[in-house]
Amino acid sequence: MTLPMIPTITAFERSPDGGKGLARDMRVRWALEEVGQPYEVRLVSFTEMKASAHRTLHPFVQIPTYEEGDLALFESGAIVFHIAERNAGLLPDDANARARAITWMFAALNTMEPPIIDLGIARLMEGDKPWFEQRLPVVEDRIRIRLGELSVRLGDADWLDGAFSAGDLLMVSVLLRLSRSGILDEYPNLSAYVARGKARPAYQRAFDAQLAVFTGKPSSG
């Protein structure tokens, strides 16, 4: 009998977010927890990320990566998609619903995330620029346009398209980046949506595991 392979993912040895669940390995951890797939984590330092061994896994020198036997993947969205395809629980069985869930995965990463990342970069790296005060409202308004559209689409539903899916997992992961900005609070249904995602037991297990890396304390899960 052949034992199933346990995948290995990479994560920051010292996460820049201080263990707040924003590093992109969190998305992969959450997906693995949702489907009940055991996994191992290899922590990498910023120096190790630049070495040839890691570059072979991730040509853009980032985390996470995913290794399972002869398969090596990079990009958190692609990894979550792989996990969702290989395991029950993150993509619907119905073909049309499945296609819609995948569409929401793309929407989270391609439509919602870029302006949110732009805001983070502006605040982190451009705060001392003379044009920062003029640029910041423009960046925030771009985010508000997308949040308004998403808010209307979600309405009073719990999830984006029926049951929780990989689309919701990625969308919540992206919106979490706004938690400290105050912008998300302007959209109560989206704030509640993110809270529902964070309340899922699989999310809590993933968060605890990622936080344990930063604190050095064993994960409660």
GIPE-V993699 format. One record per residue. RES is the residue in one letter. BURIAL is I if it has 16 or more other C-alpha atoms within 10 Angstrom, else O. Layout:
RES;BURIAL  RES;BURIAL
This chain:
M;O  T;O  L;O  P;O  M;O  I;O  P;I  T;I  I;I  T;I  A;I  F;I  E;O  R;O  S;I  P;O  D;O  G;O  G;I  K;I  G;I  L;I  A;I  R;I  D;I  M;I  R;I  V;I  R;I  W;I  A;I  L;I  E;I  E;I  V;I  G;O  Q;O  P;O  Y;I  E;O  V;I  R;O  L;I  V;I  S;O  F;O  T;O  E;O  M;I  K;I  A;O  S;O  A;O  H;I  R;O  T;O  L;I  H;I  P;O  F;O  V;I  Q;I  I;I  P;I  T;I  Y;I  E;I  E;O  G;O  D;O  L;O  A;I  L;I  F;I  E;I  S;I  G;I  A;O  I;I  V;I  F;I  H;O  I;I  A;I  E;O  R;O  N;O  A;O  G;I  L;I  L;I  P;I  D;O  D;O  A;O  N;O  A;I  R;I  A;O  R;I  A;I  I;I  T;O  W;I  M;I  F;I  A;O  A;I  L;I  N;O  T;O  M;I  E;I  P;O  P;I  I;I  I;O  D;I  L;I  G;O  I;O  A;I  R;O  L;O  M;O  E;I  G;O  D;O  K;O  P;O  W;O  F;O  E;O  Q;O  R;O  L;I  P;O  V;O  V;I  E;I  D;O  R;I  I;I  R;I  I;O  R;O  L;I  G;O  E;O  L;I  S;I  V;O  R;O  L;I  G;O  D;O  A;O  D;I  W;I  L;I  D;I  G;O  A;O  F;I  S;I  A;I  G;I  D;I  L;I  L;I  M;I  V;I  S;I  V;I  L;I  L;I  R;I  L;I  S;O  R;O  S;O  G;O  I;O  L;I  D;O  E;O  Y;I  P;O  N;I  L;I  S;I  A;O  Y;I  V;I  A;O  R;O  G;I  K;I  A;O  R;O  P;O  A;I  Y;I  Q;I  R;I  A;I  F;I  D;I  A;I  Q;I  L;I  A;O  V;I  F;I  T;O  G;O  K;O  P;O  S;O  S;O  G;O
